[in-house]
Structure formats: structure tokens, C-alpha cells
Amino acid sequence: MRTHAKFSTTTRLKRPGVAPFVNRVIDRLGLKEPRRALALVVLAALVARLVALDVRVAHWDEARVGYWILHTADTGWWEYRPIIHGPFVQHVTRWTFAVAGVSDFTMRLPVALIGSALPATALLFRSRLRDVETIALGVILAANPLLLYYSRFMRSDLPLAAFAFVTLGAIVAAIDTDRRRYLHLAAIAFALALTTKENAVLYPVSWLGALTMLAVTAVVIAYRAGDDPLESVTRPGIAALRRFHSWRRTLLVLPGEMLVVLVFFYAPRSPESDAGLWSALADPALLPGVVWEATIGSAAAVVTWAAPDKRAHPDISSLGDLGPLLVSYAPFFAHFLAVIAVAAAATTIMALAGLRWRRRPIVTFCGWWALSGVVGYPYVADIKAPWLAVHVVVALAIPAAVGLVVVHDRLRQARLDGRDVATVGLAALLVTSGVFVVGSSAVVTYQQPPHGLNIVAQGGQPGGDVRPVLDNIQTVAGDDDIPDVLFYGDLAVDNESYNDRSGAAANWYYRLPLPWYTETANATVISAPDLESLPADPPPIVIANSTYRGDLEAELPGYSVRETAIVLRPQPVALRAFGFSYQLKGKTYVFFVDQEAVAGAVSDDG
């Protein structure tokens, strides 16, 4: 029987007040055992992430990365560019396209599968948690609205958070069980984390800070108890050094394992015989250069990209003048807190309960880790990005799991003691938390098109009903070189082929997410910056900023006209409160469609 300091993980849990039928089902299915229970949680998480996965129109960011993934697949060329983040999602998504075809569903599938598997990582923390807490941790990782939303989104933040959480769990398991296989898991998981996104380096920084605060807390507690404060730190420190010494041979191998993962993902790809990973494997003489480019070259690119002048607010050198720093930091911090309030309020409340009533080292450690993220991520952000809150939610997950169980335990005890007020209060907390999770997930994730004030969706998510036009593009696109789509005005570019690179023309970015759909449809795209440039026989679909509607209507008689939001809101919105004003951006595009041409394309296909 596996036990630890305070809890026996084989203790049978009484469930007074639960229907006997439910008790029998739980006993029959063996759901008190974490592995079986978490298998069911993972299955539920998979369903929640895959259902209607392709209903949402691609976000601006999904579209640009997806577009360039397609061109990597077509040309065989790839090199690391920090502006589109780490290579993991790009390579894995490209492999998915090769196996399962190209669509919104397959674009999001790799991240969805990682998000579905995330609850299983709770098993790595079993040595520090009760069985019921382990199961609760899995449920939180599966059901949190923010983790759910970004498990259905092709971005690197969810995979990064998942791999980092595995890293921490494997380290904890290695320390508690002295099994070296967990060290290998930790090394590979952290190497994978480094392949997802550049802010992976912030995780060990946060963990080191949390360990420092944990040590300070231990010193304070020992001092107040009249014990030797120094011994409270030196004793675990000496034990850790002894453990590391016993692991010394394994630790020497881990950097090599990490290097293999990093080189595999970061090494450039090329169809030519003198460059790229596959060429280097065929000709070992090329390998040193490829390894150098995958490691030192990639690191240098990150340093350039992460320079202070790339951020939207002052860097740390401005700490001497706090005024400008606070003024620029405050909107990012307020936005970050708003995202937490909308999509992680229940998780946060339960985490506070765990920190208040069950201050175990792992709980306190995660509390400090989460706090560093709440303060730090708004500072390092270059835009108001809701996906950054994912990294705080995974930190809150363990305290929240412990808090959820302690609230349940206190509710049960209050009922047994006949304390009606406490019973009602704790029951209300559990019920409202559950309702919040379900309601927030429904509104934030499954409502499509999203509401204009859906702060989790981010401004680059189309808020209008663009699907009919996308269906028209799919219908008229053919294998010939006859133009299918024309972008007009400030959406025009001089050379369409230039957009095949990740440094596309500036106006091309204004088109997003439409280029992803024109590319997947194999549509032929042309541009016209003004009326004089319009061809005599325009393509069946013409797209422009809505400000050009009047000019184009006269030139495109017989075309149906549709205006819809291409970002989250059709028009800018100003929010005012307490004397402050916050401007939310909005934009509407106009789509001209030659319905006769669409009907003709349908009949030709038939």
C-alpha cells in the first residue's frame, strides 16, 4: 500500500447524501481508483474537444500559421521564425495534413489531442495528493473553460503548458519514488516544451522563484515555532544533493536526450542536397552546421525577436521611472485579470480554498508559481493575449483540486454537525462553481460566431458569419489559372507569390483569416488596388474593406453583396468605467459574389 505523510491513498471515501444507485455505479466501475477514473475523464475531455471542432472560423493567428504550413508541405522548405513561435505545432500539424487531409478540423486536431490527454498527467502527482484529489486535478484540467477553448485552437500555448506540467510532475515523481525513468520523461517533456514556444524558458524561472518563496515560508514557520530556521532549509537541501548525487549518471545523459529532440524540431528543412536535417542525416559532414543552426542559430533568433523594443510597453530598464511603466502595464494586467475572471473564476476560487485550508508544500509551491504568472505574463506580452492565461491556469490546477476536495469535505462535516449556514454556503460555492464552468464553456467555446465581448476569443477571431462566403470560395475554386478571388483596395498586394513566405506583404495580413481558406480551396487569387486596376471580367468573388462598398457596387452589377465582421466586432466599441476609457477594435469587410458563376460551378461539379 502506497502512503505518504498525511494521507492514505487507499482510504475508502464515504459519500453521505449521494444516492445509493450512484454509489453502486462508482463502486462497480472502480472509479475510486485514479487510473480508471482519469481514463473516463480523458475520454470525456476528448469528446468535449473534438465535437464541432471545425465549426469556428479560423482565427487570424491560426490562418497565417496554417497558410505557411501548407507552403512548407508544398515546397519542403522550413526554417525557424520566432514570430510564428516554435516548430512543434508547425511540424506536427503538417504531418497531420499529410495523413488526414487539410481542414479546420485537422489543423486543430494535434492540439485537441494534447489537451485531451492533459488530465492523465494528474497521475504524476499521486505521491503528493490523495486519490480523490488526483481525480479532481484531472477533472479541472479537462473542464476548465480556458483550457477547453485553447485545446480547440491551433496555438502553441496549450502544448507548452501541457509539456511543462508533465515536466514538473515527472520531477516530483522522480523525487518521491527514486525511479530514474521519470528523469528521462522530464527531460524529453521539457525539450518538447522548448519546441513549442519561446516563453518555455519562463517556467523554470517561475519554479525557481516558487522554490525560493517556499524556502522563505519554511524559515518563517520554523522561526515562529521556535525551531532552527536554518535547519528547515538545509535539511531538504542536503537530501536533494544526495539524491542528485545518486542520479549523477542519469543526469549526464539527459542533455543528450534533450539535444536530439531540439535538433529534430528546430533543424531547417530543405529539398536541396546541401542543407537541411534530412540532407545532414544522409551526409554526416553537414550535421555540425545543422546542429549549430538548430541550437545557437535558433537561440540568436529568439534574442533578436524578444528585444525590449518589440514589446508594447517599457522594458525592465524603465523601473527607475515607474510612471510610464505602470501606465502601459496596467491595461495588460487588467485584461489578464478579466480573462481569468471570465474563464477561470471557479478554478481560482477553489485554488484559494486549497491555499487557505491545505497548505502543503506542493500546494504552496503552485500558488507562488501562479502568482508569478499573473504578475509576469502581462509584462512580457506584446499584445493583450488571453491565451497567456493558460499558463496560470495549469499552475492553479493543483491548489484548485485540493480546494475542491476540502470544500466537499467541509460541506460533509458541516452537514454531519448540523451547521446549516455553513452547509448552505459551501453547497452554494460548489454548485455555483459547477454552473460557472458549464456556462462559461458553453458561451466562450461553443457559441459561434462568438459574441463581440467574448474576451477569451481575442480580437482576431471573426465575429461575423463568414462561412457562406467561404463555401462560395470552395465552390468556384478550380485547378486552372482563371482568377477566382480578387482582393481590392488596402487588401491588394503587388505580387501574390511573395505571400508564400512568412514575411508576407503588409496588406496580406489584413486579409486574414481568408488566405487560409483560399489556399485550402486551391483558389487563384489576384489583387486590384483601385478601380482602374479592376479587370474587365472580374472574378466571381471580390473582397474589400466595407468602406469601398459604394465604389464597387457600381462596377459589379449583378453581384450579391454581403457585409460581415472579419474580426471579433463589426465596429470599434468604447468601454468606459470609473473615468477610464478602453477602445475595442472592429472591422467589417464586404464580399461581392457572382451567384451565377457559383451556380455554374456547382452544376459543373455535378
CORVENTA-V496973 format. One record per backbone hydrogen bond with DSSP energy under -0.5 kcal/mol. NH is the residue of the N-H (numbers start at 1). CO is the residue of the C=O. E is the energy in kcal/mol with one decimal. If there is no record, write none. Layout:
# CORVENTA-V496973
NH|CO|E / NH|CO|E
This chain:
# CORVENTA-V496973
3|1|-0.5 / 4|7|-1.6 / 9|2|-1.0 / 9|7|-0.6 / 11|8|-1.4 / 14|12|-0.5 / 18|15|-1.8 / 23|19|-2.0 / 24|20|-2.4 / 25|21|-2.2 / 26|22|-2.7 / 27|23|-2.5 / 28|24|-3.1 / 29|25|-2.5 / 30|26|-0.7 / 30|27|-0.5 / 31|26|-2.0 / 33|30|-1.4 / 34|32|-0.5 / 37|33|-2.4 / 38|34|-3.2 / 39|35|-1.6 / 40|36|-1.6 / 41|37|-2.0 / 42|38|-2.9 / 43|39|-1.9 / 44|40|-2.4 / 45|41|-2.7 / 46|42|-2.3 / 47|43|-2.1 / 48|44|-2.5 / 49|45|-1.6 / 50|46|-2.0 / 51|47|-2.2 / 53|50|-1.7 / 55|52|-1.4 / 56|52|-0.5 / 60|460|-1.8 / 63|59|-2.7 / 64|60|-1.9 / 65|61|-1.9 / 66|62|-2.8 / 67|63|-2.4 / 68|64|-1.8 / 69|65|-2.1 / 70|66|-1.9 / 71|67|-1.4 / 72|68|-1.9 / 73|69|-2.3 / 74|70|-1.8 / 75|71|-2.4 / 76|72|-2.8 / 78|269|-2.3 / 84|81|-2.0 / 85|82|-1.9 / 86|196|-1.0 / 88|195|-2.7 / 90|86|-0.5 / 91|87|-2.8 / 92|88|-2.7 / 93|89|-2.3 / 94|90|-1.8 / 95|91|-2.3 / 96|92|-2.0 / 97|93|-2.5 / 98|94|-1.9 / 99|95|-1.4 / 100|96|-3.4 / 101|97|-2.0 / 103|101|-0.5 / 107|103|-2.0 / 108|104|-1.5 / 109|105|-1.1 / 110|106|-0.6 / 112|108|-2.2 / 113|109|-2.5 / 114|110|-2.0 / 115|111|-2.7 / 116|112|-2.0 / 117|113|-1.8 / 118|114|-1.2 / 120|117|-1.5 / 121|118|-1.8 / 122|119|-1.6 / 123|120|-1.7 / 124|121|-1.6 / 125|122|-1.7 / 126|123|-1.4 / 128|125|-1.8 / 129|125|-0.8 / 134|130|-2.5 / 135|131|-2.3 / 136|132|-2.2 / 137|133|-2.3 / 138|134|-1.8 / 139|135|-2.2 / 140|136|-2.4 / 141|137|-2.2 / 142|138|-1.4 / 143|139|-2.6 / 144|140|-2.2 / 146|343|-1.1 / 148|144|-2.5 / 149|145|-2.5 / 150|146|-2.3 / 151|147|-0.7 / 151|148|-0.7 / 152|148|-0.5 / 152|149|-1.3 / 155|153|-2.0 / 159|155|-0.5 / 160|156|-2.2 / 161|157|-2.7 / 162|158|-2.5 / 163|159|-2.8 / 164|160|-2.6 / 165|161|-2.2 / 166|162|-2.2 / 167|163|-2.2 / 168|164|-2.4 / 169|165|-2.6 / 170|166|-2.9 / 171|167|-2.1 / 172|168|-2.5 / 173|169|-2.7 / 174|170|-2.5 / 175|171|-2.3 / 176|172|-2.5 / 177|173|-2.3 / 178|174|-2.0 / 180|178|-0.6 / 182|179|-1.3 / 183|180|-0.9 / 184|180|-1.4 / 185|181|-2.0 / 186|182|-2.5 / 187|183|-2.4 / 188|184|-2.4 / 189|185|-2.7 / 190|186|-2.5 / 191|187|-2.1 / 192|188|-2.4 / 193|189|-2.2 / 194|190|-2.1 / 195|191|-0.8 / 195|192|-0.7 / 196|193|-1.4 / 197|193|-1.2 / 200|197|-1.5 / 201|198|-1.4 / 202|199|-1.4 / 203|200|-1.3 / 204|200|-0.6 / 205|201|-0.9 / 206|202|-2.6 / 207|203|-2.8 / 208|204|-2.5 / 209|205|-2.2 / 210|206|-2.6 / 211|207|-2.5 / 212|208|-2.1 / 213|209|-2.3 / 214|210|-2.2 / 215|211|-2.3 / 216|212|-2.3 / 217|213|-2.5 / 218|214|-2.2 / 219|215|-2.2 / 220|216|-2.3 / 221|217|-2.6 / 222|218|-2.4 / 223|219|-2.4 / 224|220|-2.5 / 225|221|-1.8 / 226|223|-1.1 / 227|222|-2.4 / 229|227|-0.8 / 232|228|-1.2 / 233|229|-0.5 / 233|230|-1.1 / 234|230|-2.7 / 235|231|-2.1 / 237|233|-1.6 / 238|234|-3.0 / 239|235|-2.1 / 240|236|-2.2 / 241|237|-2.2 / 242|238|-2.2 / 243|239|-2.0 / 244|240|-2.7 / 245|241|-2.1 / 246|242|-1.9 / 247|243|-1.1 / 248|245|-1.2 / 251|247|-2.8 / 252|248|-1.4 / 253|249|-0.8 / 253|250|-1.0 / 254|250|-1.2 / 255|251|-0.7 / 256|253|-0.7 / 257|253|-1.6 / 258|254|-2.4 / 259|255|-2.4 / 260|256|-2.0 / 261|257|-1.7 / 262|258|-2.6 / 263|259|-2.8 / 264|260|-2.3 / 265|261|-1.9 / 266|262|-3.0 / 267|263|-2.2 / 269|78|-2.6 / 275|272|-0.6 / 277|268|-2.3 / 280|276|-1.9 / 281|277|-2.0 / 282|278|-1.5 / 283|279|-2.2 / 286|283|-2.5 / 287|284|-1.1 / 288|284|-0.5 / 290|286|-1.8 / 291|287|-2.9 / 292|288|-2.5 / 293|289|-2.3 / 294|290|-2.4 / 295|291|-1.6 / 296|292|-0.7 / 297|292|-2.5 / 298|293|-0.9 / 299|295|-2.5 / 300|296|-2.5 / 301|297|-1.8 / 302|298|-2.0 / 303|299|-2.2 / 304|300|-2.0 / 305|301|-2.4 / 306|302|-2.7 / 307|304|-1.1 / 310|307|-2.5 / 311|308|-1.6 / 312|381|-0.6 / 318|315|-2.1 / 319|316|-1.7 / 320|317|-0.6 / 321|318|-1.8 / 322|320|-0.5 / 325|321|-1.0 / 326|322|-3.1 / 327|323|-2.3 / 328|324|-2.1 / 329|325|-2.3 / 330|326|-2.6 / 331|327|-0.6 / 332|328|-0.6 / 333|329|-2.4 / 334|330|-2.9 / 335|331|-2.2 / 336|332|-2.2 / 337|333|-2.3 / 338|334|-2.1 / 339|335|-2.1 / 340|336|-2.0 / 341|337|-2.5 / 342|338|-2.2 / 343|339|-2.6 / 344|340|-2.4 / 348|344|-2.4 / 349|345|-2.6 / 350|346|-2.4 / 351|347|-2.1 / 352|348|-2.3 / 353|349|-1.9 / 354|350|-2.3 / 355|351|-2.6 / 356|352|-1.9 / 357|353|-2.5 / 358|354|-2.2 / 360|358|-2.2 / 364|360|-2.8 / 365|361|-2.9 / 366|362|-1.8 / 367|363|-1.9 / 368|364|-2.2 / 369|365|-2.2 / 370|366|-2.6 / 371|367|-2.2 / 372|368|-2.2 / 373|369|-1.5 / 374|370|-2.3 / 375|371|-2.0 / 376|372|-2.7 / 377|373|-2.3 / 379|376|-0.8 / 380|376|-2.0 / 381|377|-1.4 / 385|383|-1.5 / 386|384|-0.6 / 388|385|-1.3 / 389|386|-1.6 / 390|387|-1.3 / 391|388|-1.3 / 392|389|-0.9 / 393|389|-2.1 / 394|390|-1.9 / 395|391|-0.6 / 396|392|-1.9 / 397|393|-1.0 / 398|394|-0.5 / 399|395|-0.5 / 400|396|-2.6 / 401|397|-2.4 / 402|398|-2.4 / 403|399|-2.6 / 404|400|-2.8 / 405|401|-1.8 / 406|402|-2.4 / 407|403|-2.5 / 408|404|-1.9 / 409|405|-2.8 / 410|406|-2.5 / 411|407|-2.3 / 412|408|-2.4 / 413|409|-2.3 / 414|410|-2.6 / 415|411|-2.0 / 416|412|-2.0 / 417|413|-2.2 / 418|414|-0.6 / 418|415|-0.7 / 419|414|-2.4 / 420|418|-1.2 / 423|419|-2.3 / 424|420|-2.7 / 425|421|-2.5 / 426|422|-2.7 / 427|423|-2.5 / 428|424|-2.5 / 429|425|-2.0 / 430|426|-2.2 / 431|427|-2.7 / 432|428|-2.8 / 433|429|-1.9 / 434|430|-2.1 / 435|431|-2.8 / 436|432|-2.5 / 437|433|-2.2 / 438|434|-2.2 / 439|435|-3.1 / 440|436|-3.1 / 441|437|-2.1 / 442|438|-2.3 / 443|439|-2.4 / 444|440|-3.0 / 445|441|-2.1 / 446|441|-1.2 / 446|442|-0.5 / 447|442|-0.9 / 448|446|-0.7 / 454|451|-2.0 / 455|453|-1.4 / 457|454|-0.8 / 458|454|-0.6 / 461|458|-1.8 / 462|460|-0.6 / 463|567|-3.1 / 464|565|-1.3 / 466|464|-1.4 / 469|466|-0.7 / 470|466|-2.0 / 471|467|-2.6 / 472|468|-1.8 / 473|469|-2.4 / 474|470|-2.1 / 475|471|-1.9 / 476|472|-2.5 / 477|473|-1.7 / 484|524|-2.9 / 485|524|-2.0 / 486|541|-2.3 / 487|526|-2.2 / 488|543|-2.7 / 489|528|-2.0 / 491|488|-1.3 / 492|489|-1.7 / 498|495|-1.2 / 499|496|-1.5 / 500|497|-1.5 / 501|498|-1.2 / 508|505|-1.0 / 509|505|-0.8 / 509|506|-1.0 / 510|506|-0.6 / 510|507|-0.6 / 511|507|-0.6 / 511|508|-1.3 / 512|508|-0.6 / 512|509|-0.7 / 514|511|-1.9 / 516|513|-1.1 / 517|513|-0.8 / 517|514|-0.6 / 518|514|-2.3 / 519|515|-2.2 / 520|516|-2.2 / 521|517|-1.7 / 522|519|-1.0 / 523|518|-2.9 / 525|523|-0.6 / 526|485|-2.3 / 528|487|-2.1 / 533|530|-1.0 / 534|531|-1.3 / 538|536|-0.6 / 541|484|-1.1 / 542|592|-2.3 / 543|486|-3.0 / 544|590|-2.0 / 546|588|-2.2 / 548|545|-2.4 / 549|546|-1.6 / 552|548|-2.1 / 553|549|-2.4 / 554|550|-0.9 / 555|551|-0.6 / 555|552|-0.5 / 556|552|-1.5 / 559|556|-1.6 / 560|593|-2.9 / 562|591|-1.9 / 564|589|-2.1 / 566|587|-1.6 / 567|587|-1.0 / 568|459|-2.0 / 573|584|-2.6 / 575|573|-0.6 / 575|582|-3.2 / 577|580|-2.3 / 580|577|-2.4 / 582|575|-3.1 / 584|573|-3.8 / 584|582|-0.5 / 585|583|-0.5 / 587|569|-2.2 / 589|564|-2.4 / 590|544|-3.0 / 591|562|-3.2 / 592|542|-3.0 / 592|590|-0.5 / 593|560|-2.4 / 593|591|-0.5 / 594|540|-3.0 / 595|593|-1.2 / 598|594|-2.0 / 599|595|-2.7 / 600|596|-2.5 / 601|597|-2.2 / 602|598|-2.1 / 603|599|-2.3 / 604|600|-2.2 / 605|601|-2.1 / 606|602|-2.0
